[in-house]
Amino acid sequence: MGKKNNVTFDDIAKYTGFSKTTISRYFNNPDSLTLENQEIIAKALIDLNYKENKVARILANGQTEFIGIIIPNLFLHYYSEMLDKILSTYEQFGYKFLVFIGNEKEETERRYIRELLAYKIEGLIVLSHTIPSEELASLGLPIVTIEREDRAVCSVNTDNYMGGCQAAGLLARHRCDVLIHINSSADKNVPAYGRIRGFLDICEETKLPHELIIEQMGNSYESLKGHLADILHDLEQKYAGKKKGIFLSNDTQANVFLNLLVRKYGSLPDDYLIIGFDDSPVSREALIPISTIGQQIDKIANEAVSLLVGQMNERKKRMPVPLKEPVHRVITPILVKRETTERC
């Protein structure tokens, strides 16, 4: 048979001697065929220069191979790094992604989810915080969340409590006179609240003076810079002459805070130690490399997609077994020491 541009299932069936039904099973349920028959058909596809018609396949079986992603913003380096790692799983899992940035607007995100459902996504990864997990669970499709409230859906999170302990413990070992944690959320239902609990527990255990500062920073550089400049001014007034250990809730905040100090003093003063959270690229590329709590972002992304694909594959079985309760996977953080705490 000569090669042609549009090879059909009928062409493959004639070439191999199998029925069209068998060829269809190869594409939609290959495990139902023997390994020998799979290899015969796979070789035929190469011989015939077969180019799969994705649109036709979607129309035939309703499986789009699309996963939706709702992400709050790309201003925080954590989210941009996480998105990059999720998209990089295509080579491993073969799923494509439709991404929407919600900007923390609840109704906007609901509209985006409706649009994703119209595209017949097979699963959804949610990093934004606006929509309750119970509402997400009611959508009736596999869902995995990352670092947000997750009572009713599967999730992958960092062990934030351990991370908070690691950060406060490092600052305490450097004999700081006072420890300060700056965070933008105190919602106890969010996994990241564990950073606050870990920080406070270490402060109480070491009996070190400490302060917890909760303030909404906004989602722009100008807003973040303004809030942190005000916080820095207050800290300089309150703790003049004291060695200050500053634990910020993410690397973006830590980098802006560091820049404020360097612009004011020309370098990082000896009475300031800084540690962030995430180990996003900005912590490594900062003017002075920033100590941080590494979230193992690549591992979280891979675990999230793997957990979602497992649910999606189960739904494709003839007799799927639904999860009895949501699965919550926790990834251990890694303390990364750099120059903002180790320069002495």
C-alpha positions as CSV (number, residue, x, y, z in Angstrom):
1,M,0.0,0.0,0.0
2,G,1.4,3.4,-0.9
3,K,1.6,6.1,1.7
4,K,-0.9,8.9,1.7
5,N,-1.4,12.1,3.7
6,N,-4.6,11.0,5.6
7,V,-4.2,7.4,6.8
8,T,-7.4,6.1,8.3
9,F,-8.3,3.3,10.7
10,D,-9.5,1.4,7.7
11,D,-6.1,1.7,6.0
12,I,-4.4,0.5,9.2
13,A,-6.8,-2.5,9.5
14,K,-6.1,-3.6,5.9
15,Y,-2.4,-3.2,6.3
16,T,-2.3,-5.3,9.5
17,G,-5.1,-7.7,8.8
18,F,-6.9,-6.7,12.0
19,S,-10.5,-5.4,12.2
20,K,-11.2,-1.7,12.6
21,T,-12.5,-2.5,16.0
22,T,-9.1,-3.9,17.0
23,I,-7.4,-0.7,15.7
24,S,-9.8,1.4,17.7
25,R,-9.1,-0.6,20.8
26,Y,-5.3,0.0,20.2
27,F,-5.9,3.8,20.5
28,N,-8.5,3.9,23.2
29,N,-7.8,0.8,25.4
30,P,-4.4,-0.6,24.3
31,D,-4.2,-2.9,27.4
32,S,-7.1,-4.9,26.0
33,L,-4.7,-6.2,23.2
34,T,-1.8,-8.5,23.6
35,L,1.7,-7.0,23.6
36,E,2.4,-8.7,20.3
37,N,-0.6,-7.2,18.6
38,Q,0.2,-3.8,20.0
39,E,3.7,-4.0,18.5
40,I,2.3,-5.0,15.1
41,I,0.0,-2.0,15.0
42,A,2.7,0.3,16.3
43,K,5.0,-0.8,13.5
44,A,2.2,-0.3,10.9
45,L,1.7,3.3,12.1
46,I,5.4,4.0,11.4
47,D,5.3,2.2,8.0
48,L,2.2,4.2,6.9
49,N,3.4,7.5,8.3
50,Y,0.3,7.8,10.4
51,K,-0.6,11.2,11.7
52,E,-3.2,11.1,14.5
53,N,-6.2,13.3,14.0
54,K,-6.7,14.7,17.5
55,V,-10.0,16.4,16.7
56,A,-11.5,13.1,15.4
57,R,-10.3,11.2,18.4
58,I,-11.9,13.8,20.8
59,L,-15.2,13.5,18.9
60,A,-15.0,9.7,19.0
61,N,-14.3,9.2,22.7
62,G,-14.9,12.5,24.4
63,Q,-11.3,12.5,25.9
64,T,-9.6,15.8,25.2
65,E,-6.3,15.2,27.1
66,F,-6.7,18.7,28.5
67,I,-6.2,19.7,32.1
68,G,-7.3,23.1,33.3
69,I,-5.3,25.3,35.7
70,I,-6.5,28.2,37.8
71,I,-3.7,30.2,39.2
72,P,-4.0,33.4,41.3
73,N,-1.2,35.5,39.7
74,L,2.2,35.4,38.1
75,F,3.6,38.2,40.2
76,L,4.7,36.0,43.0
77,H,7.7,34.0,41.7
78,Y,6.3,30.8,43.4
79,Y,3.3,30.7,41.1
80,S,5.3,31.3,37.9
81,E,7.8,28.6,38.9
82,M,5.1,26.2,39.9
83,L,3.3,26.8,36.6
84,D,6.5,26.1,34.6
85,K,7.0,22.8,36.4
86,I,3.4,21.7,35.9
87,L,3.6,22.5,32.2
88,S,6.9,20.5,32.0
89,T,5.1,17.3,32.9
90,Y,3.6,17.0,29.4
91,E,6.5,14.8,28.3
92,Q,5.8,12.4,31.2
93,F,2.0,12.3,31.3
94,G,0.9,13.5,27.8
95,Y,-1.7,15.9,29.0
96,K,-2.0,19.5,27.7
97,F,-3.0,22.5,29.8
98,L,-5.4,25.4,29.6
99,V,-4.3,28.1,32.0
100,F,-6.4,31.0,33.5
101,I,-5.1,33.6,35.9
102,G,-7.8,34.5,38.3
103,N,-6.3,37.6,40.0
104,E,-8.1,36.5,43.2
105,K,-11.5,37.5,41.8
106,E,-14.1,34.9,42.8
107,E,-16.7,35.5,40.0
108,T,-14.0,35.8,37.4
109,E,-12.6,32.4,38.4
110,R,-16.1,30.8,38.3
111,R,-16.5,32.1,34.8
112,Y,-13.1,30.7,33.8
113,I,-14.0,27.3,35.3
114,R,-17.3,27.3,33.2
115,E,-15.2,28.0,30.1
116,L,-12.8,25.2,31.0
117,L,-15.7,22.8,31.4
118,A,-17.0,23.8,28.0
119,Y,-13.6,22.7,26.6
120,K,-14.3,19.3,28.2
121,I,-11.2,19.3,30.4
122,E,-10.6,15.9,32.0
123,G,-9.2,17.3,35.3
124,L,-8.5,20.6,37.1
125,I,-5.5,21.9,39.1
126,V,-6.3,24.8,41.4
127,L,-3.8,27.1,43.1
128,S,-6.1,30.1,43.8
129,H,-7.9,30.5,47.1
130,T,-11.2,32.2,46.2
131,I,-13.6,29.2,45.6
132,P,-14.3,26.8,48.6
133,S,-13.2,23.2,48.1
134,E,-16.8,22.0,48.6
135,E,-17.8,24.0,45.5
136,L,-14.9,22.7,43.5
137,A,-15.8,19.1,44.5
138,S,-19.3,19.6,43.2
139,L,-18.0,20.1,39.7
140,G,-17.9,16.4,39.3
141,L,-14.5,16.0,37.8
142,P,-11.0,15.1,39.1
143,I,-9.5,18.0,41.0
144,V,-6.2,18.5,42.8
145,T,-5.3,21.7,44.7
146,I,-1.9,23.0,45.7
147,E,-1.3,25.1,48.9
148,R,-4.9,26.1,49.5
149,E,-7.9,25.1,51.6
150,D,-8.5,21.4,50.6
151,R,-11.1,19.7,52.9
152,A,-13.2,18.3,50.1
153,V,-10.7,17.7,47.3
154,C,-7.3,16.0,46.8
155,S,-4.3,18.1,47.3
156,V,-0.5,18.3,47.4
157,N,1.1,20.7,49.9
158,T,4.4,21.4,51.6
159,D,4.8,20.6,55.2
160,N,4.4,24.3,56.1
161,Y,4.7,23.7,59.8
162,M,8.1,22.1,59.4
163,G,9.1,24.9,57.2
164,G,8.1,27.5,59.8
165,C,10.1,25.6,62.4
166,Q,13.1,25.4,60.1
167,A,13.1,29.2,59.4
168,A,12.6,30.3,63.0
169,G,15.1,27.7,64.2
170,L,17.8,28.9,61.9
171,L,17.3,32.5,63.0
172,A,17.4,31.5,66.7
173,R,20.6,29.6,66.2
174,H,22.2,32.8,64.9
175,R,21.4,34.4,68.2
176,C,19.0,37.0,67.0
177,D,17.6,39.3,69.7
178,V,14.2,39.3,68.1
179,L,12.4,37.2,65.5
180,I,9.9,38.7,63.1
181,H,7.6,36.8,60.8
182,I,5.9,38.8,58.0
183,N,2.9,37.2,56.4
184,S,-0.1,38.3,54.3
185,S,-2.6,35.7,55.5
186,A,-3.7,34.3,58.9
187,D,-6.4,31.9,57.5
188,K,-6.1,28.8,59.6
189,N,-7.8,26.7,56.8
190,V,-4.9,27.4,54.4
191,P,-1.9,25.0,54.6
192,A,0.5,28.0,54.6
193,Y,-0.9,28.9,58.1
194,G,1.5,26.1,59.3
195,R,4.4,28.6,58.7
196,I,2.9,30.8,61.4
197,R,2.4,28.0,63.8
198,G,5.9,26.6,63.3
199,F,7.4,30.1,63.8
200,L,5.4,30.8,67.0
201,D,6.2,27.4,68.5
202,I,9.9,27.8,68.0
203,C,9.8,31.3,69.4
204,E,8.0,30.0,72.5
205,E,10.3,27.0,72.9
206,T,13.4,29.2,72.7
207,K,11.7,32.0,74.7
208,L,12.9,34.6,72.2
209,P,11.2,37.9,71.8
210,H,9.2,37.8,68.6
211,E,6.5,39.6,66.5
212,L,4.0,38.4,64.0
213,I,3.1,40.9,61.3
214,I,0.0,40.1,59.2
215,E,-0.6,42.6,56.4
216,Q,-2.2,42.3,52.9
217,M,0.6,43.2,50.5
218,G,-1.3,43.3,47.2
219,N,-0.3,41.8,43.9
220,S,2.0,44.4,42.4
221,Y,5.6,45.4,43.0
222,E,4.6,48.9,43.9
223,S,2.1,47.8,46.5
224,L,4.4,45.2,48.0
225,K,7.3,47.7,48.1
226,G,5.1,50.3,49.8
227,H,3.9,47.9,52.5
228,L,7.3,46.5,53.3
229,A,8.9,50.0,53.4
230,D,6.4,50.9,56.1
231,I,7.1,47.7,58.0
232,L,10.8,48.3,57.7
233,H,10.4,51.8,59.1
234,D,8.5,50.6,62.1
235,L,11.0,47.8,62.8
236,E,13.9,50.2,62.7
237,Q,12.1,52.4,65.2
238,K,11.0,49.6,67.5
239,Y,14.2,47.4,67.5
240,A,17.0,49.8,66.9
241,G,20.3,48.3,67.9
242,K,18.9,44.8,68.1
243,K,19.9,41.8,65.9
244,K,16.7,41.1,63.9
245,G,15.8,37.8,62.3
246,I,13.2,38.4,59.5
247,F,11.2,35.5,58.2
248,L,9.1,36.4,55.2
249,S,6.3,34.2,53.9
250,N,7.7,34.0,50.3
251,D,10.8,34.7,48.3
252,T,9.3,37.6,46.4
253,Q,8.7,39.5,49.7
254,A,12.1,38.5,51.0
255,N,13.8,39.9,47.8
256,V,11.9,43.2,48.0
257,F,12.7,43.6,51.7
258,L,16.4,42.9,51.0
259,N,16.4,45.5,48.2
260,L,14.9,48.1,50.6
261,L,17.8,47.5,53.0
262,V,20.5,47.5,50.4
263,R,19.2,50.7,48.9
264,K,19.2,52.4,52.3
265,Y,22.5,51.1,53.6
266,G,24.5,50.1,50.5
267,S,24.6,46.5,51.7
268,L,22.8,44.2,54.1
269,P,23.4,45.5,57.6
270,D,24.9,43.1,60.1
271,D,21.9,43.4,62.4
272,Y,19.5,41.9,59.8
273,L,19.2,38.3,58.9
274,I,16.6,37.4,56.2
275,I,15.0,34.1,55.2
276,G,12.2,33.6,52.7
277,F,10.0,30.6,51.7
278,D,9.7,28.7,48.3
279,D,13.3,28.5,46.9
280,S,12.0,30.1,43.7
281,P,14.6,31.5,41.3
282,V,14.5,35.0,42.7
283,S,16.0,33.7,46.0
284,R,19.1,32.3,44.1
285,E,19.4,35.3,41.7
286,A,19.0,38.1,44.3
287,L,21.7,40.7,44.7
288,I,22.6,38.9,47.8
289,P,21.4,35.2,47.6
290,I,18.6,34.7,50.0
291,S,18.3,31.9,52.5
292,T,14.9,30.2,52.1
293,I,12.7,27.2,52.9
294,G,12.7,25.1,49.7
295,Q,9.3,23.8,48.7
296,Q,10.6,21.3,46.2
297,I,8.4,22.9,43.6
298,D,9.3,20.4,40.9
299,K,8.3,17.5,43.2
300,I,5.0,19.2,44.2
301,A,4.1,19.8,40.5
302,N,4.8,16.2,39.5
303,E,2.9,14.8,42.5
304,A,-0.1,17.0,41.7
305,V,-0.3,16.0,38.0
306,S,0.4,12.3,38.9
307,L,-2.4,12.3,41.5
308,L,-4.8,14.0,39.0
309,V,-3.9,11.6,36.2
310,G,-4.6,8.6,38.5
311,Q,-8.1,9.9,39.2
312,M,-8.7,10.6,35.5
313,N,-7.5,7.1,34.5
314,E,-9.8,5.5,37.0
315,R,-12.8,7.3,35.5
316,K,-12.0,5.8,32.1
317,K,-12.4,2.2,33.4
318,R,-15.5,0.3,32.7
319,M,-16.2,0.0,36.4
320,P,-14.4,2.9,38.1
321,V,-13.9,2.9,41.8
322,P,-14.2,6.5,43.2
323,L,-12.1,7.7,46.0
324,K,-13.7,7.2,49.4
325,E,-12.2,10.4,50.7
326,P,-9.7,13.1,49.3
327,V,-6.1,12.2,49.2
328,H,-3.7,14.7,50.7
329,R,0.0,14.4,50.0
330,V,2.6,16.4,52.0
331,I,6.1,17.2,50.7
332,T,9.0,17.8,53.1
333,P,10.6,21.2,52.8
334,I,14.4,21.7,52.6
335,L,16.3,24.4,54.5
336,V,18.5,26.3,52.0
337,K,21.2,28.5,53.7
338,R,22.5,31.4,51.7
339,E,24.3,34.7,52.3
340,T,21.4,36.6,54.0
341,T,21.9,34.4,57.1
342,E,25.3,32.8,56.6
343,R,27.6,35.8,55.8
344,C,29.1,35.9,59.3
